[in-house]
């Protein structure tokens, strides 16, 4: 460029004289050319900027499309996760309801099982009692208890086949309904023990046997010879209180009709003694009338009555045994049904328990799934918000690029227009210059060439400057974008850090929930192991219960045997007493001597042995005339004595068991006293603290009215209010009494907090200040207990987490309104004071 300029100056110096006129044209042409070059440079820079902006717009649009597609994908994923979360919530609610239903079903089936156990045990005890009673009566019947020794001797020999034709005592050949039994026993009297035989020869053989073995005396009724007459009394059935003729009120075999009519043919049965006396008087006391309660109007008008005879029950014993066996059969069927129902109830309870365990496991899994879906949903929402912010930034950048593109297009168009105008003006000046410098054409050409070369160099320089300027603009633009991206990167880093922190928190929460789930699974396993252990213990206890029940049945059988033996002994004692009374009566009836008189009259010195022996023979004859002696009395005494010793040992064992039970009762009572004293002290301390908190001071205490008898003692409440002196609780106001009762209730709750507590307007009598204290204290108590408070007081409502209102807009239709206070405060940003 310098060489060309120097050469041009030389040429110009050589042609100064000839080129003076064209110098101005040349300067103008050069200026126009420079301006045109500048305009071209500006157009070139604008075109480069337009290309750059176009590339950036393409990148922005591509990134926008990608982010839009990513946003749609994330939106679909978030919607899917939200739908899954809603399904998980619904599944948790369904499983929770199912678990609660299984829990209620388990409770109902447990109650059903307990009821079935009680019913089965009651039926078993009733059945055992009926069977015990029936066996006792059968033993009495089999051993002929209540019958005389002579009757027993005849029946035993007949049972061995030694005596033929013996049908049995009268009482065994008749069946009498229970309501007529006493009347029939009274009517028969001693005849109940009369032995019915087939013929007179059979009766003689039986009497001979009794004489031979010294078995005593008995009355025999031969069926072939004994005949009775039926009572004929017209109008008897129309008499007031008449029940029926005795033979008509019992059942018997037709072959025994003669015997029954012989014994009862002239006996009528009336409802009571008054009716019996009236009937007997009406018919001139010609026959015997017996009342249902055992009173007798004898022929001739004499009356016999009083308490029930000792040998009563012989007639009703067989009927009672039959009734007891029938009842036992019914009870056995009912007991079998109850046992089947119990087994079914136990199976249903086990199935319900298994269903509850399965439902609880599914509920825990559903809750874990909800936590996972919630975390993924939150992450998707955060990514979606980030993409939306990126899209908004790209949209803003696209708008700015479009505005810059429009500006650069305008700049390029203006530069092109100005460059064309300058080129046209330069062309006209060149034409003028060519006309002025015709003779210097060669020089002009050289000047033009040099000028063109210089212009080209100048244009290249200007283009280079423009390129530099454009590059500087691009660098500035890029730097500006870089700063914007740096800020965006900082914002994204900050957001990434926040998301990372949130992710870490969520991860920590997930880890905590996972550990919690593992703990819960471990607890579930331990609980399952505990359930298995408890089931094992329950089976062991049930086995032990079965063993104890077996022992109980054995003891019951021993008791039955002891009762049976005792009844035999009592019956034997009654028989002995009866024999003793008979001997004493016989002394009086035959000799008119009492026992002591007979003892006094017995001689102390026998005197002449021969005379004494003669007297002895006479006495023996008299004794034989009196009847046979019971030679088995010594053996019977040995048996009775051995039985007595056995029963004595049993009674000692029963007394020992009674003493052990008394010691056990004393131990339990002492434990109850210790536990009550311990709990009472805890409640007393809690009451003092609660009283001070609710009243803002003062003292309150509990004391026993009788410390020596804590289980039967009363409890006194002593309080001293702050700033007030009272001697009796009755002197307190209604609100103060209510607050004292609330303090005592809270003190009891602190010892063993219940999971739920329903309070129905217990603060109604309190003033506003005490209501506020009560509500604040209730808030402190809700760590272990959920309170459901029915109230109309504002102070209580202000401390509640959820308010439920019940209104009746339409008659007979209630509506429940719910206000979750905690959520409302969280949304409004209001903190609880």
Secondary structure, 3 states (H helix, E strand, C coil): CHHHHHHHHHHHHHCCCCCHHHHHHHHHHHHHHHHHHHHHHHHHHHHHHHHHHHHHHHHHHHHHHHHHHHHHHHHHHHHHHHHHHHHHHHHHHHHHHHHHHHHHHHHHHHHHHHHHHHHHHHHHHHHHHHHHHHHHHHHHHHCCCCCCHHHHHHHHHHHCCCCCCEEEEHHHCEEECHHHHHHHHHHHHHHHHCEEECCHHHHHHHHHHHHHHCCCCCCEEECCCCCCCCCCCCCHHHCCCEEEEHHHHEEECHHHHHHHHHHHCCEEEECCHHHHHHHHHHCCCCCEEEECCCCEECCCCCEECCCCCCCCCHHHHHHHHHHHHHHHHHHHHHHHHHHHHHHHHHHHHHHHHHHHHHHHHHHHHHHHHHHHHHHHHHHHHHHHHHHHHHHHHHHHHHHHHHHHHHHHHHHHHHHHHHHHHHHHHHHHHHHHHHHHCCCCHHHHHHHHHHHHHHHHHHHHHHHHHHHHHHHHHHHHHHHHHHHHHHHHHHHHHHHHHHHHHHHHHHHHHHHHHHHHHHHHHHHHHHHHHHHHHHHHHHHHHHHHHHHHHHHHHHHHHHHHHHHHHHHHHHHHHHHHHHHHHHHHHHHHHHHCCCHHHHHHHCCCCCCCHHHHHHHHHHHHHHHHHHCCCCCCHHHHHHHHHHHHHHHHHHHHHHHHHHHHHHHHHHHHHHHHHHHHHHHHHHHHHHHHHHHHHHHCCCEEEEEECCCCCCCCCCEEEEEECCCCCCCCHHHCCHHHHHHHHHHHHHHHHHHCCCCEEEEECCCCCCCHHHHHHHHHHHHHHHHCCEEEEECCCHHHHHCCCEEEEEEEEECCEEEEEEEEHHHHHHHHCCCCC
